[in-house]
Amino acid sequence: MLTAHDITAGYQKPVITGVSLTVREGQTIGLAGPSGSGKSTLARVLALLHKPFSGTVSIDGETVTRFRFKAAQRTSVGVLFQQPRLSVDPRFTLRQAIAEPLPHNDVEDLADLVMLTADLLDRRPHEVSDGQLQRACLARALALKPRYLICDEMTTMLDASTTAALVAVIRAYQQETNAGVFAISHDNTLLARWADETVRLSAPLPR
Ligand SMILES: Nc1ncnc2c1ncn2[C@@H]1O[C@H](COP(=O)(O)OP(=O)(O)OP(=O)(O)O)[C@@H](O)[C@H]1O
């Protein structure tokens, strides 16, 4: 179980207060809410990238004490962001980007999994579409075999058929590994189809 308990988090001031939720193995939990309500902030807390002001995150019963990239538990949680171009080094080919977390991984198998053809693997980010780059980011996230996958508006830049294809890849990965998924989206129709349950954050407090 990936659990957030009574999380208050933000930057200079809190943007989310006292939020609790649980993502169980095999389950997909959706997160909806208006712009600025703190969805990405909560995603970053659950991905162990942002330390909350208070509250705890635990992974399979173990409380997380270290946030940021070097945290030992980071490999249990994969993350995909809205804009793949911001999360891939522009100098890397897609092959290098996919291999980045674990150089010995079989890049071709991972590319097959996300339906990226071999000719695309030697291109750099500016030579592929957003959808193709997001497929590479998904392959890279799955390379570490995360027990939980956090998708922060993963499909916002993509067309309907690429969205459906990526969701199908994630579902197949879940069926094989029983991973839990936390999916943030503005698209209520997508969440209704994709998630087992959807949590809603309320509108931000006026400042
Ligand atoms: N790095 C940051 N430093 C300071 N404030 C930030 C930072 N990131 C986000 N915020 C602020 O925190 C609040 C919540 O932002 P967040 O991105 O978590 O909301 P969101 O619900 O994901 O919004 P959206 O749906 O528009 O992506 C906003 O007021 C935002 O301006």
The ligand as an ORCA input file, in Angstrom:
! r2SCAN-3c Opt
* xyz 0 1
  N       7.508     25.237     -6.928
  C       6.541     26.021     -6.457
  N       6.821     27.113     -5.692
  C       5.859     27.908     -5.183
  N       4.536     27.686     -5.396
  C       4.192     26.635     -6.156
  C       5.168     25.754     -6.718
  N       4.511     24.772     -7.420
  C       3.196     25.048     -7.293
  N       3.004     26.149     -6.543
  C       1.693     26.734     -6.165
  O       0.974     25.773     -5.408
  C      -0.403     25.788     -5.736
  C      -0.835     24.382     -6.154
  O      -0.151     24.046     -7.336
  P      -0.269     22.586     -7.985
  O       0.571     22.604     -9.232
  O       0.019     21.546     -6.964
  O      -1.833     22.547     -8.348
  P      -2.604     21.648     -9.400
  O      -3.921     21.304     -8.776
  O      -1.752     20.517     -9.857
  O      -2.814     22.683    -10.589
  P      -2.999     22.419    -12.173
  O      -4.261     21.591    -12.316
  O      -3.153     23.814    -12.721
  O      -1.771     21.716    -12.678
  C      -0.570     26.837     -6.844
  O      -1.036     28.040     -6.239
  C       0.839     27.008     -7.379
  O       1.048     28.320     -7.865
*
